[in-house]
Amino acid sequence: MTPHPQTTEALALVQKLVAETGVSEAQAWELVFLLGINWASLVREAKIMARQPKAGTGR
Protein backbone atom coordinates (compact mmCIF):
# COMPACT_ATOMS: atom_id res chain seq x y z
CA MET A 1 0.00 0.00 0.00
CA THR A 2 1.31 3.42 -0.94
CA PRO A 3 1.67 5.74 2.05
CA HIS A 4 -0.11 9.07 2.31
CA PRO A 5 2.39 11.84 1.43
CA GLN A 6 2.18 13.47 4.87
CA THR A 7 3.12 10.38 6.86
CA THR A 8 6.22 10.66 8.98
CA GLU A 9 7.49 7.33 7.66
CA ALA A 10 7.19 8.41 4.02
CA LEU A 11 8.90 11.74 4.70
CA ALA A 12 11.77 10.01 6.49
CA LEU A 13 12.19 7.58 3.59
CA VAL A 14 12.24 10.39 1.05
CA GLN A 15 14.86 12.33 3.00
CA LYS A 16 17.02 9.23 3.46
CA LEU A 17 16.67 8.28 -0.22
CA VAL A 18 17.77 11.76 -1.33
CA ALA A 19 20.78 11.70 1.02
CA GLU A 20 21.92 8.19 0.11
CA THR A 21 21.34 8.12 -3.65
CA GLY A 22 21.53 11.70 -4.90
CA VAL A 23 18.09 11.78 -6.52
CA SER A 24 16.00 14.91 -6.14
CA GLU A 25 13.26 15.12 -3.55
CA ALA A 26 10.65 15.12 -6.33
CA GLN A 27 12.15 11.94 -7.79
CA ALA A 28 12.20 10.32 -4.36
CA TRP A 29 8.52 11.15 -3.79
CA GLU A 30 7.67 9.75 -7.22
CA LEU A 31 9.37 6.48 -6.32
CA VAL A 32 7.54 6.27 -2.98
CA PHE A 33 4.22 6.83 -4.74
CA LEU A 34 5.02 4.19 -7.37
CA LEU A 35 6.73 1.54 -5.23
CA GLY A 36 5.48 2.08 -1.74
CA ILE A 37 7.83 1.97 1.24
CA ASN A 38 9.98 -1.06 0.43
CA TRP A 39 13.47 0.31 1.10
CA ALA A 40 15.36 -2.15 -1.11
CA SER A 41 13.13 -1.39 -4.08
CA LEU A 42 13.37 2.35 -3.51
CA VAL A 43 17.17 2.28 -3.35
CA ARG A 44 17.46 0.05 -6.43
CA GLU A 45 15.27 2.32 -8.54
CA ALA A 46 16.79 5.53 -7.18
CA LYS A 47 20.29 4.36 -8.09
CA ILE A 48 19.12 3.60 -11.61
CA MET A 49 17.41 6.98 -11.79
CA ALA A 50 20.52 8.78 -10.51
CA ARG A 51 22.66 7.24 -13.27
CA GLN A 52 20.38 8.55 -16.02
CA PRO A 53 21.62 11.68 -17.83
CA LYS A 54 19.80 14.81 -16.80
CA ALA A 55 17.52 16.32 -19.44
CA GLY A 56 19.05 19.28 -21.23
CA THR A 57 22.66 18.63 -20.22
CA GLY A 58 23.65 17.03 -23.50
CA ARG A 59 25.19 14.04 -21.78
N, C-alpha and C positions, 0 to 999 in steps of 0.2 A: 504494500500500500504506500502510495506517495504521501509524504508528510505535508501538512499545511505549511505555507511559507513562513509563518510567524513562529513556528515551534522552536524552542531553544535548541533542541537536538539538531534540527535542520540547519539552523544558523551556525552552530558550532562545526558541523560537517563542512559547510561551505567555506568558512574561515580557514579550517585546517587544510582543505583541498587546495585553496588558493596558495597558502603558505608552502605546502609540500610539493606542488606540481607546477606552479607558475601560470596556471590558467587565470583568466579574469574572473571577477566575482560573478559577472553575468553568465559566463560559461559554466561556472561551478553550479549556479542555481539551475541552469538548463539541465545539467546532468542529474541533479537531485530530482527534478521534476520527471525526467525520463526514466531514471533507473531506480529511484527510491533511495533508501539509506544504506544500501549494502556497500560498505567501505571498500572492499576489494574491487568491486565493479566500478565504483566511482574513480578510484585511483587508476585503474587500467585505462578507462576511457579518457580521463583527464591527461594522462601521459601521451596518449595517441593524439589528442587534441592539441597539446602543447607543441608537438613536433611539426604540426601542419604549418606551412608558410602563412604569414599574416596577409590578408587581402590588401592589395595596393602597395606592397613593398617590393614587388618585382622579383621575389625570391622563389 
